[in-house]
Amino acid sequence: MPRLIEIRTYRLLPGTIDAFHHAVHTLAVPMLKAKGMDVVAYGRSDHEEETYFLIRSYENRMALETEQAAFYGSDDWRLGPRRALVDRIQTYLNTLLWVSDTAVVEMRGLNKNQ
């Protein structure tokens, strides 16, 4: 069955990538997973020094909107790691595309730079 993936790319403020990664890896991703979100891969981009990516998988667009609204509207997020991440982001871009289950599995295996 196809999956809708969201690829979120971040351009970070200079000199913040290590702290950003630490906050994503130790705070945000465990929280996303605890809320039931499918985090496929995340980490530093290979092509530019201050860029980062987060890939999540959803059943459909409604699931994406529902899960993200619940997560980003929660006190756990707003009172937790939000500030440690948002303050380091210069810009970000979301891209949505449909892929096969196999593609999601392969992305997980090929991007183990978490």
PyMOL commands that place a pseudoatom at each C-alpha (Angstrom):
pseudoatom trace, name=CA, resn=MET, resi=1, chain=A, elem=C, hetatm=0, pos=[0.000, 0.000, 0.000]
pseudoatom trace, name=CA, resn=PRO, resi=2, chain=A, elem=C, hetatm=0, pos=[1.431, 3.424, -0.864]
pseudoatom trace, name=CA, resn=ARG, resi=3, chain=A, elem=C, hetatm=0, pos=[2.515, 5.830, 1.851]
pseudoatom trace, name=CA, resn=LEU, resi=4, chain=A, elem=C, hetatm=0, pos=[2.529, 9.608, 1.869]
pseudoatom trace, name=CA, resn=ILE, resi=5, chain=A, elem=C, hetatm=0, pos=[5.914, 10.856, 2.969]
pseudoatom trace, name=CA, resn=GLU, resi=6, chain=A, elem=C, hetatm=0, pos=[6.761, 14.318, 4.139]
pseudoatom trace, name=CA, resn=ILE, resi=7, chain=A, elem=C, hetatm=0, pos=[10.327, 15.431, 3.571]
pseudoatom trace, name=CA, resn=ARG, resi=8, chain=A, elem=C, hetatm=0, pos=[11.054, 18.456, 5.709]
pseudoatom trace, name=CA, resn=THR, resi=9, chain=A, elem=C, hetatm=0, pos=[14.336, 20.199, 5.048]
pseudoatom trace, name=CA, resn=TYR, resi=10, chain=A, elem=C, hetatm=0, pos=[15.751, 22.863, 7.317]
pseudoatom trace, name=CA, resn=ARG, resi=11, chain=A, elem=C, hetatm=0, pos=[18.344, 25.565, 6.704]
pseudoatom trace, name=CA, resn=LEU, resi=12, chain=A, elem=C, hetatm=0, pos=[19.781, 26.226, 10.134]
pseudoatom trace, name=CA, resn=LEU, resi=13, chain=A, elem=C, hetatm=0, pos=[21.410, 29.280, 11.572]
pseudoatom trace, name=CA, resn=PRO, resi=14, chain=A, elem=C, hetatm=0, pos=[25.209, 29.132, 11.294]
pseudoatom trace, name=CA, resn=GLY, resi=15, chain=A, elem=C, hetatm=0, pos=[26.904, 27.102, 14.008]
pseudoatom trace, name=CA, resn=THR, resi=16, chain=A, elem=C, hetatm=0, pos=[23.728, 25.483, 15.364]
pseudoatom trace, name=CA, resn=ILE, resi=17, chain=A, elem=C, hetatm=0, pos=[23.610, 22.095, 13.641]
pseudoatom trace, name=CA, resn=ASP, resi=18, chain=A, elem=C, hetatm=0, pos=[25.195, 20.100, 16.487]
pseudoatom trace, name=CA, resn=ALA, resi=19, chain=A, elem=C, hetatm=0, pos=[22.778, 21.474, 19.082]
pseudoatom trace, name=CA, resn=PHE, resi=20, chain=A, elem=C, hetatm=0, pos=[19.862, 21.068, 16.652]
pseudoatom trace, name=CA, resn=HIS, resi=21, chain=A, elem=C, hetatm=0, pos=[20.754, 17.432, 15.984]
pseudoatom trace, name=CA, resn=HIS, resi=22, chain=A, elem=C, hetatm=0, pos=[21.097, 16.734, 19.694]
pseudoatom trace, name=CA, resn=ALA, resi=23, chain=A, elem=C, hetatm=0, pos=[17.627, 18.196, 20.361]
pseudoatom trace, name=CA, resn=VAL, resi=24, chain=A, elem=C, hetatm=0, pos=[16.080, 16.285, 17.448]
pseudoatom trace, name=CA, resn=HIS, resi=25, chain=A, elem=C, hetatm=0, pos=[17.748, 12.989, 18.344]
pseudoatom trace, name=CA, resn=THR, resi=26, chain=A, elem=C, hetatm=0, pos=[17.274, 13.033, 22.121]
pseudoatom trace, name=CA, resn=LEU, resi=27, chain=A, elem=C, hetatm=0, pos=[14.031, 15.004, 22.503]
pseudoatom trace, name=CA, resn=ALA, resi=28, chain=A, elem=C, hetatm=0, pos=[11.919, 15.507, 19.385]
pseudoatom trace, name=CA, resn=VAL, resi=29, chain=A, elem=C, hetatm=0, pos=[12.196, 12.125, 17.645]
pseudoatom trace, name=CA, resn=PRO, resi=30, chain=A, elem=C, hetatm=0, pos=[11.497, 10.083, 20.797]
pseudoatom trace, name=CA, resn=MET, resi=31, chain=A, elem=C, hetatm=0, pos=[8.492, 12.343, 21.432]
pseudoatom trace, name=CA, resn=LEU, resi=32, chain=A, elem=C, hetatm=0, pos=[7.246, 11.971, 17.825]
pseudoatom trace, name=CA, resn=LYS, resi=33, chain=A, elem=C, hetatm=0, pos=[7.553, 8.193, 18.039]
pseudoatom trace, name=CA, resn=ALA, resi=34, chain=A, elem=C, hetatm=0, pos=[5.824, 8.095, 21.436]
pseudoatom trace, name=CA, resn=LYS, resi=35, chain=A, elem=C, hetatm=0, pos=[2.890, 9.965, 19.841]
pseudoatom trace, name=CA, resn=GLY, resi=36, chain=A, elem=C, hetatm=0, pos=[2.696, 7.285, 17.131]
pseudoatom trace, name=CA, resn=MET, resi=37, chain=A, elem=C, hetatm=0, pos=[4.315, 9.147, 14.245]
pseudoatom trace, name=CA, resn=ASP, resi=38, chain=A, elem=C, hetatm=0, pos=[6.366, 7.129, 11.773]
pseudoatom trace, name=CA, resn=VAL, resi=39, chain=A, elem=C, hetatm=0, pos=[9.792, 8.782, 11.630]
pseudoatom trace, name=CA, resn=VAL, resi=40, chain=A, elem=C, hetatm=0, pos=[11.502, 7.253, 8.609]
pseudoatom trace, name=CA, resn=ALA, resi=41, chain=A, elem=C, hetatm=0, pos=[14.835, 9.081, 8.743]
pseudoatom trace, name=CA, resn=TYR, resi=42, chain=A, elem=C, hetatm=0, pos=[16.451, 12.285, 9.943]
pseudoatom trace, name=CA, resn=GLY, resi=43, chain=A, elem=C, hetatm=0, pos=[19.864, 13.853, 10.122]
pseudoatom trace, name=CA, resn=ARG, resi=44, chain=A, elem=C, hetatm=0, pos=[22.390, 16.149, 8.541]
pseudoatom trace, name=CA, resn=SER, resi=45, chain=A, elem=C, hetatm=0, pos=[22.103, 16.606, 4.795]
pseudoatom trace, name=CA, resn=ASP, resi=46, chain=A, elem=C, hetatm=0, pos=[25.096, 15.489, 2.789]
pseudoatom trace, name=CA, resn=HIS, resi=47, chain=A, elem=C, hetatm=0, pos=[25.139, 18.476, 0.464]
pseudoatom trace, name=CA, resn=GLU, resi=48, chain=A, elem=C, hetatm=0, pos=[25.360, 21.567, 2.694]
pseudoatom trace, name=CA, resn=GLU, resi=49, chain=A, elem=C, hetatm=0, pos=[26.838, 22.175, 6.105]
pseudoatom trace, name=CA, resn=GLU, resi=50, chain=A, elem=C, hetatm=0, pos=[23.882, 23.879, 7.801]
pseudoatom trace, name=CA, resn=THR, resi=51, chain=A, elem=C, hetatm=0, pos=[21.026, 21.748, 6.386]
pseudoatom trace, name=CA, resn=TYR, resi=52, chain=A, elem=C, hetatm=0, pos=[19.033, 19.008, 8.048]
pseudoatom trace, name=CA, resn=PHE, resi=53, chain=A, elem=C, hetatm=0, pos=[16.176, 16.715, 7.066]
pseudoatom trace, name=CA, resn=LEU, resi=54, chain=A, elem=C, hetatm=0, pos=[13.273, 14.893, 8.694]
pseudoatom trace, name=CA, resn=ILE, resi=55, chain=A, elem=C, hetatm=0, pos=[11.241, 12.297, 6.787]
pseudoatom trace, name=CA, resn=ARG, resi=56, chain=A, elem=C, hetatm=0, pos=[7.933, 11.037, 8.160]
pseudoatom trace, name=CA, resn=SER, resi=57, chain=A, elem=C, hetatm=0, pos=[5.451, 8.568, 6.684]
pseudoatom trace, name=CA, resn=TYR, resi=58, chain=A, elem=C, hetatm=0, pos=[1.645, 8.749, 6.820]
pseudoatom trace, name=CA, resn=GLU, resi=59, chain=A, elem=C, hetatm=0, pos=[-1.308, 6.719, 5.613]
pseudoatom trace, name=CA, resn=ASN, resi=60, chain=A, elem=C, hetatm=0, pos=[-2.760, 9.743, 3.780]
pseudoatom trace, name=CA, resn=ARG, resi=61, chain=A, elem=C, hetatm=0, pos=[-3.054, 13.546, 3.875]
pseudoatom trace, name=CA, resn=MET, resi=62, chain=A, elem=C, hetatm=0, pos=[-5.778, 13.493, 6.537]
pseudoatom trace, name=CA, resn=ALA, resi=63, chain=A, elem=C, hetatm=0, pos=[-3.584, 11.366, 8.810]
pseudoatom trace, name=CA, resn=LEU, resi=64, chain=A, elem=C, hetatm=0, pos=[-0.695, 13.797, 8.319]
pseudoatom trace, name=CA, resn=GLU, resi=65, chain=A, elem=C, hetatm=0, pos=[-2.826, 16.800, 9.221]
pseudoatom trace, name=CA, resn=THR, resi=66, chain=A, elem=C, hetatm=0, pos=[-4.477, 15.083, 12.204]
pseudoatom trace, name=CA, resn=GLU, resi=67, chain=A, elem=C, hetatm=0, pos=[-1.247, 13.684, 13.669]
pseudoatom trace, name=CA, resn=GLN, resi=68, chain=A, elem=C, hetatm=0, pos=[0.694, 16.901, 13.217]
pseudoatom trace, name=CA, resn=ALA, resi=69, chain=A, elem=C, hetatm=0, pos=[-2.085, 19.085, 14.638]
pseudoatom trace, name=CA, resn=ALA, resi=70, chain=A, elem=C, hetatm=0, pos=[-2.247, 16.881, 17.723]
pseudoatom trace, name=CA, resn=PHE, resi=71, chain=A, elem=C, hetatm=0, pos=[1.516, 16.827, 18.133]
pseudoatom trace, name=CA, resn=TYR, resi=72, chain=A, elem=C, hetatm=0, pos=[2.333, 20.483, 17.471]
pseudoatom trace, name=CA, resn=GLY, resi=73, chain=A, elem=C, hetatm=0, pos=[-0.646, 21.639, 19.517]
pseudoatom trace, name=CA, resn=SER, resi=74, chain=A, elem=C, hetatm=0, pos=[0.354, 19.584, 22.566]
pseudoatom trace, name=CA, resn=ASP, resi=75, chain=A, elem=C, hetatm=0, pos=[1.816, 21.009, 25.752]
pseudoatom trace, name=CA, resn=ASP, resi=76, chain=A, elem=C, hetatm=0, pos=[4.512, 18.316, 25.546]
pseudoatom trace, name=CA, resn=TRP, resi=77, chain=A, elem=C, hetatm=0, pos=[5.815, 19.961, 22.359]
pseudoatom trace, name=CA, resn=ARG, resi=78, chain=A, elem=C, hetatm=0, pos=[5.150, 23.605, 23.152]
pseudoatom trace, name=CA, resn=LEU, resi=79, chain=A, elem=C, hetatm=0, pos=[6.601, 23.401, 26.663]
pseudoatom trace, name=CA, resn=GLY, resi=80, chain=A, elem=C, hetatm=0, pos=[9.260, 20.853, 25.709]
pseudoatom trace, name=CA, resn=PRO, resi=81, chain=A, elem=C, hetatm=0, pos=[11.806, 20.862, 22.876]
pseudoatom trace, name=CA, resn=ARG, resi=82, chain=A, elem=C, hetatm=0, pos=[10.029, 23.367, 20.605]
pseudoatom trace, name=CA, resn=ARG, resi=83, chain=A, elem=C, hetatm=0, pos=[12.150, 26.382, 21.520]
pseudoatom trace, name=CA, resn=ALA, resi=84, chain=A, elem=C, hetatm=0, pos=[15.440, 24.409, 21.307]
pseudoatom trace, name=CA, resn=LEU, resi=85, chain=A, elem=C, hetatm=0, pos=[14.609, 23.614, 17.678]
pseudoatom trace, name=CA, resn=VAL, resi=86, chain=A, elem=C, hetatm=0, pos=[12.648, 26.579, 16.342]
pseudoatom trace, name=CA, resn=ASP, resi=87, chain=A, elem=C, hetatm=0, pos=[15.228, 29.107, 17.542]
pseudoatom trace, name=CA, resn=ARG, resi=88, chain=A, elem=C, hetatm=0, pos=[17.880, 27.428, 15.355]
pseudoatom trace, name=CA, resn=ILE, resi=89, chain=A, elem=C, hetatm=0, pos=[15.872, 27.285, 12.106]
pseudoatom trace, name=CA, resn=GLN, resi=90, chain=A, elem=C, hetatm=0, pos=[16.450, 29.937, 9.491]
pseudoatom trace, name=CA, resn=THR, resi=91, chain=A, elem=C, hetatm=0, pos=[13.959, 28.485, 6.949]
pseudoatom trace, name=CA, resn=TYR, resi=92, chain=A, elem=C, hetatm=0, pos=[12.320, 25.168, 6.172]
pseudoatom trace, name=CA, resn=LEU, resi=93, chain=A, elem=C, hetatm=0, pos=[10.480, 23.520, 3.300]
pseudoatom trace, name=CA, resn=ASN, resi=94, chain=A, elem=C, hetatm=0, pos=[8.018, 20.613, 3.253]
pseudoatom trace, name=CA, resn=THR, resi=95, chain=A, elem=C, hetatm=0, pos=[7.610, 18.302, 0.284]
pseudoatom trace, name=CA, resn=LEU, resi=96, chain=A, elem=C, hetatm=0, pos=[4.917, 15.618, 0.133]
pseudoatom trace, name=CA, resn=LEU, resi=97, chain=A, elem=C, hetatm=0, pos=[5.005, 12.629, -2.184]
pseudoatom trace, name=CA, resn=TRP, resi=98, chain=A, elem=C, hetatm=0, pos=[3.559, 9.176, -2.480]
pseudoatom trace, name=CA, resn=VAL, resi=99, chain=A, elem=C, hetatm=0, pos=[5.923, 6.204, -2.357]
pseudoatom trace, name=CA, resn=SER, resi=100, chain=A, elem=C, hetatm=0, pos=[5.638, 2.456, -1.981]
pseudoatom trace, name=CA, resn=ASP, resi=101, chain=A, elem=C, hetatm=0, pos=[6.002, 0.629, 1.333]
pseudoatom trace, name=CA, resn=THR, resi=102, chain=A, elem=C, hetatm=0, pos=[9.227, -0.798, -0.086]
pseudoatom trace, name=CA, resn=ALA, resi=103, chain=A, elem=C, hetatm=0, pos=[10.590, 2.698, -0.692]
pseudoatom trace, name=CA, resn=VAL, resi=104, chain=A, elem=C, hetatm=0, pos=[9.890, 3.651, 2.935]
pseudoatom trace, name=CA, resn=VAL, resi=105, chain=A, elem=C, hetatm=0, pos=[11.718, 0.553, 4.164]
pseudoatom trace, name=CA, resn=GLU, resi=106, chain=A, elem=C, hetatm=0, pos=[14.669, 1.287, 1.880]
pseudoatom trace, name=CA, resn=MET, resi=107, chain=A, elem=C, hetatm=0, pos=[14.842, 4.931, 3.019]
pseudoatom trace, name=CA, resn=ARG, resi=108, chain=A, elem=C, hetatm=0, pos=[14.961, 3.733, 6.612]
pseudoatom trace, name=CA, resn=GLY, resi=109, chain=A, elem=C, hetatm=0, pos=[17.840, 1.374, 5.885]
pseudoatom trace, name=CA, resn=LEU, resi=110, chain=A, elem=C, hetatm=0, pos=[19.865, 3.729, 3.712]
pseudoatom trace, name=CA, resn=ASN, resi=111, chain=A, elem=C, hetatm=0, pos=[19.679, 6.758, 6.028]
pseudoatom trace, name=CA, resn=LYS, resi=112, chain=A, elem=C, hetatm=0, pos=[20.961, 5.506, 9.346]
pseudoatom trace, name=CA, resn=ASN, resi=113, chain=A, elem=C, hetatm=0, pos=[22.776, 8.727, 10.160]
pseudoatom trace, name=CA, resn=GLN, resi=114, chain=A, elem=C, hetatm=0, pos=[20.578, 9.424, 13.124]
for i in range(1, 114): cmd.bond("trace and resi %d" % i, "trace and resi %d" % (i + 1))
show_as sticks, trace
zoom trace
